[in-house]
């Protein structure tokens, strides 16, 4: 029974038992000029509701990541519950590109598997496809809580488990993973340049100025930015907690998340103080412009910034390595 994602992704269909041999043959066909040096395994796991176009975009991002950090990519495409007992379907692909640093060709190897209900045999098969003695990182895209649960014990071998809170929701990150410290949120990783830009502005102010009399910290967001908003709100809370320790002042602010971003913005933050002081930050929708404004008494500081969210491959790197 053909799987739409594997049908859409390029590669050579074959029997599951022949996958590794076919991969070796693909490398042999590329010749000696193709460089092969893996640093890790990257498992790209798709839920049953992921569309072929979405899967193609994520696969392309995984390949871009592999161009910088050579790895074996293993694609796992889940089937709907109604196809739980469908036979396994496999594909192999070697994606090559020119590496200007080596002045030659470098390749990314990909093994793809469409599967039904997870079983011990399936987990064992995936384990045999891993490149031995190299770290294993799992990227779960569009995977529901129910689809992830059978794999939880297996994830003990994973160095990182990456998902996007904006897509999966909060419950995914509350699943009983054996290694909770290994979980990373792609929506948080994307915000690294934003955190750095806001942090640089706030670092110019004494900690007591940021904490004293602070009543509320509100993060408003567009519907498509809930993960980024939660990540930034948690980051602000952590920073303010540290400021309160340094200033030896209590932090009594209320932290709020709301889907009420002003028109034209995808994210908007506002701090309100007891004396009427305000700090605000806004990020333009689909753009790279951000504005900061801090008003205390009659003095107002304002700053416009050029800051964009990280691209997909860069965000994946941030999530996996940090």
N, C-alpha and C positions, 0 to 999 in steps of 0.2 A: 504494500500500500504506500504509494508515493507521498512524501511529506512536502508541503508547499515551500517551506524554507529551504530544504536541501535542493529542491528542484530549481529554486531561484539562484542560489549561490553557485558560483562556478566551481568546477572540479570534476573528478572522474568517479562515477558510481562504480561500486564494487562490493564484493562480499565482505562482511565484517572481518572474517578470518584472514583476508588478504590485505587488510589496510596497511599494516606496518611494512610488509614486503613491497607494496605498491609505492609507499612513501620512499623507501630506499631506491627503488627504480627511478622515481621522479628526480631524485637528487643525482643519480647517475646520468640521467639524460641531460641534465643541466651542464654537465662537464666540470672540469677542474677550475674553471674561471669563476664559478659560483661559490661564494663564501658561506660556510655553515658553522655557526658558533652560538649555541643557545645559552641564555643566562637563566631561564626559568620556563615553567609551564604556565600558560594562561588558559583557563577554562572559561569559555563564554557560554553561559547557560541561558536559554530562551524559554519563557513560559509558553503554554499552548496558545495563548491569545495574541502573541506577537505576530505582526504581519510580515510577509516576505520583504517588503520595502524597508520596514523598520529594522529587520534583521540584517539586511544588506548594509544599511548605514552603520550599524554597530560593528559589523564584521570589518568594514572598511576602516573604522576607527581603531579596531584591534590591530589591523595590519599596519596602520600608521604608528601605533605604539611599538609594534615589533620592529619597525625600521630603526627605531632609536634603541630599543632594548630587545635584542634578538631572543625569540622564544618560540616554543611549539604552541600553537593555538589549537585547542580542542573545542569544537562547537557541539553543544548538546541541545537538541531541539525536542522539547516535550510534545507529545500528542495529546489531544483531548481525552477526557475520561472514557468516552465511547470507543476509543481506539486503544484502550489500555493493553490489549493483548496482540497488537499488530507486530509483525516481525521488525527486527532492527533494520535500519537502512543506513549505509555508510557512503562517504565520499572522501576523496583525498585531493588536496591541491597544494601546489608550491607556487607562491606568489613572489616574483623576483623584481628587483628594482636596482637602478645604478647607484652605487655608493661612491660619491666624489672623494671621500676621505681615503678609501682604499683603491680608488680608480678601477673599480671592477664591479661585479654583480654580487648582490647579497640577496638571499632568499628567506622568506618566511614560510614555514611548513604548517599546514592546517589539516587536521583530521576532523571529520564531521560525522555526527551520529544522530539519527532520529530514533526516538525510543518511546515506548509506552510507559506503563507503570514501573517505577524504579524497583529493582530487586537486588538481592545480594550478587547475583550473577552479573547484572549490569554494572554495579559499582566495581566489581572485580575486573570487568572488561576495561572500564575507564582507567583503572589503576595501571593496567598493563600498557595502556596507550601513553602514559606519562613518561617523559624523558627522565630516567633514573637519576637520583642524587641531586636533582635541581629543585628549587623552591616551587611550590604550587600556589597559584593565585586564582581565585574564583570571582568572576564578574557575573552576577545574576541580574538579568535584564527582563523586566516584565514577568518575573516569577512570582506567583502568588504564595501566600503563607502555606497553603495546603500542598503546593508543588515542592516547596523547599523542605518541608518537615521530614520526608523520607531520607533526605541527604544530610541531615544535621550531624549525625554521628560521623559520617564520612568526612565532614569538613574539618575534623581534628587535624588532618594532614595539611591543611591550607594555611599559608603564612598570612594571607589577607583574603577577606570576603568582602567584595565591593558591591554596593547597590545604590540606587538613586532614590532617596526618600520622596522626591517629588512624584516619582512614578509608582513606587511600591507602597507608599504610605508609612505610617509610624509603626504599625504592628509587626512588619517584617523585622525591624530592628529590635523587637522585644522577644523574638523567638529564642528558645533555650539553646543557643549555639554552645558547643563545648568550650570554645575559646572566644568569649565576648570581646576581649581586647583586640581581636583580629578584625572586627567589623569596621568598615569605613564607608562613609556616605559621600557619593560623587557630588551631590549638590553642595556639600560643605567644601569639598576640594575645589570646585569651580570658583568659589568666592575668595580664594587666597589673595589675588591682587586687590580686591575690595577691602579685605581686612587690613592689608598692609597700608592702603591709602588712608583709611579712617584712623588707624592706629598712629600713623605718622602725625596726623593733625592733632589728635588728642594728647599725644606724648609731650606736646609743647606746654601742656597745662599741669599744674601741680595736682597730685592725687586728691587732696582735700577739696579742691575746687570742683572736681567731677563727682564727688560723693556727698558733700555736705548739703543737706536739704533736698536731695533728689527724691521726688515723689513717684514718678512713673517713667518707664521706658517702654515705648510702644513701637512695634515693628509691623507696618502695613505692607501687604504684598498682593500682587496679581495672582489669580488662580493657578497659573503655571509656575509660580515661584515659591510654593509653600516650603519646600525643603531648604532652599537658600535662606528664606526668611527665618526659619527655625534655627538654622545653623548660626546665622548672624546674631540672633537674639541671645542664644546660649553663649556665644563668644563675648558679647557685650557684658552679660551677667558675670562670666568668669573674670573678665578684666576689671570690672567694678568691685568684685569681691577682693581681688588683689589690691586695688587702690584703697579700699576700706581698711585693709590690714596695715598698709604702709602709713596711711593717715591716722590710724587708730580712731576711726570714726565708724559708727554703726551704718550698715547699708539697709535701709528700710524701704527701698523702692519696690513698686509693683511692676512686674514684667509681663507685658501683654502682646499677644499675636492677633492680628486682625486682617481679614481679606478686604481691605478698604484702601488700597493704593490710589492716590490721586490720578486723574486722567493724564496720560503721558508718561507715567512712572511705572516701573515694575516692582520697585522696592522703595520704601519710605520709612525712615526712623525718626522718632522725636522723643527727647528727654525733657521732662518738665520738673522744675525746681519750686520749692515752697515760696521763694522770694520773687517768682515770676520769670526767672531766667529760663532760657530754652536753648537746647542744642538740637539741630535738625540735619538730616542727611537724606538726599533723594538721588535715585539712579534712574536715568531716562530709559524708557521702554525701547528695547531692541537697539540700544546705542551704547556709546562708550563715555557719555557725559555724566558726571556726578557733581552735585553741589553740596557744600557744607556751610552751616551757619550757626554761630554760637553767640547768643545775646545775653549779657549780664549787665544789669543796670542800664546805663546810657551807652555802653560800649558794645559794638557788634563786630564780630570777625566773620568774614565770609570768604569762601574759596571755591573756585571751579576746578574740577579735575578731569583729566582724560584717563579713564580706567575702565577696562573691559573684563568680563568674566573669562576664565581660562577656557581654551578650546577643549574638545572632548579628549583627544589623545594626551594633552598636557594634564588635564584633570585626572585622568586615569593614572598617570605617572605619580601625581601628588598623592592620590589615594593609596596606591600600592606601596610607595616607598616611605611615606611619612605618616 
